[in-house]
Each structure stands twice: as C-alpha cells, then as structure tokens.
Amino acid sequence: MKTIIKYMLLCLLTVNIVVGQENKKPINLSNAEVTPYEIELTQNKTTHILFPSSIEYVDLGSSEIIANKVEATSNVLRLKTVKEDISPTNFTVITNDGKYYSFNATYNKKPTQLSYDLTKFEKQNSKQQSEVLFKDLGSTSPSLADLFMKAIIKKNKKELNIKSKNYSVEARLKSIYTQDGKLYFHISINNKSNLPYTVDYVSFKIKDKRTTKRTTIQEVALKPIRSYSDFQIINSHSKQDNVYMLDQFTLSDKQVLLIEANEKSGVRSLVLKLTKANLLKVKNISFLKI
C-alpha cells in the first residue's frame, strides 16, 4: 500500500513539473517600452536639446555621435556626428528630476530642425516621461521630493523663529519637515539693504557646544541632497525662500546644528543655530495636507 501511494505521489509530481515547464512562456515587455523621440543629427551643424531640468546622465549608443552640456547651462545638450552618413543609433538622458528620455538618432545632411525644447513639447502634448529613482533619495522619487519642497514654500508655515541678521540682511529658518528618512529645512533670506546679496554657498554642520577652553571642538559637515532652488543673487529689498533636503540626523544635548549662508566676496555671513530642542519640533510632511 505504501509503495502504491509513493508511486502516485511521484506521478503527480512529474505531471506538475511537465505542466509547469509547458506553462513557461517568454514575457512580452512591449507594454513596458519607453517610446523614444526621433531626432536627426549632422556633422557640420550642432543640434541642441533643451530639457526641463538639469542633465544628470547621458549615455550614447555609438561613438559616431558626440554630446556634451552647454557650459553656461545645466539643461541644454548639444550633439553632432563625427562623420557623414553614420548608422542609426540611440542615446539616453536622465535629468535631475528623475525623468528618463530615450532618443533614436539618424543622420541627415540637412536636418529639418536643429533646436528642440522638450519643456514646450511636454506641455503641448502631455507626454509622460518614465521616472528613475536616485540612490540618495531612497524611496522618494525626484518629482515627489520636488512636490514636497514646492508645497513647503507655498504653505509657508512659520513653525520656528530662528534668525540671523547682518548688515540689513536677515536669514530665517521657518520650519523643518520629515518624510521617509529625509529632513526638509525651509530657509528664507531677506535682503533689506541697498546692495544685492550674492550667495556663495549654504553649509550645514553639526558642532559640539564649547564647554571649556581645553575642549576640542568636533565638527561634522552635512551635505544637502538637493535644494528647491539654485538661486545665487538676492536683489536689494527682496526675499528668496529655499528648501534644503538632508538625510535624517539627530543632535545630542551637547551639539548644535549651524546653517551658514556666506556672501560671495562679502562679509555679510549669516549663521542659524539649532539645538536639540529645535530639531525635535520637526513636523511630518503630512502636516501640510498636500
């Protein structure tokens, strides 16, 4: 009896394996295809593509085309071929907002168009770009991070009152939000002077509070992952708001966070000092009811 049962189980197992193998079919990825843009390139003239955001990555499918960013910008790509009548090829571009662009490139001695504005094209055609995730953003997509930062500025909640003033220029930390292991710092700079204020850089660093003269001050620099705006010049009698995203961190009772805005070729430095108690006032991004 046991032998018969074993034989029946073996038969069933064999049938399942055979059926499973028969059911294995290749997966059709046609529905997942990223529809490429069609573009014509030539050797004697340069083609320019204007992207909605800064270019982060470019991959060329052939050494017969060359591409580089225009020096004075971060979102314009220029291309041309190295010789006449190249074979059809492709190239890929990923922008700072996580958008993925695919192009099919062919040679044409006299292209019908040499300049492309993808910002205008996407608005007119409602074309949805595929989106990639950047490692430093974790599970938050670039477009979602931008949405959070835009909402923080738009809502303009004043949860904190940490200020620094120097020669009629004032910096203020308005609020701190958290989401998915990231911290968002809402900072505004108000230039009440008659001179423009040019921001050289904004730095974040954790520093030990000085306790005695013999104490060695420890300092840890924190690098923002991204910011909402890349503004550099704040005109006289005007104000600029920005949001900086950093990886989540904490402070001990003996530490402070220093946020420093430095003026380029100037002395009007602004330093915002946060304690552990200030940092604990962080709000979840859901508080904004986006």
Helices and strands as residue ranges (DSSP letters): H 2-23, G 30-32, E 37-41, E 47-50, E 55-60, E 65-69, E 76-81, E 89-95, E 99-107, E 115-117, H 118-125, E 130-131, G 135-137, H 142-155, E 162-166, E 169-179, E 182-191, E 197-208, E 219-222, E 226-227, E 233-234, E 238-247, E 255-263, E 270-274, H 276-279, E 283-284, G 285-288
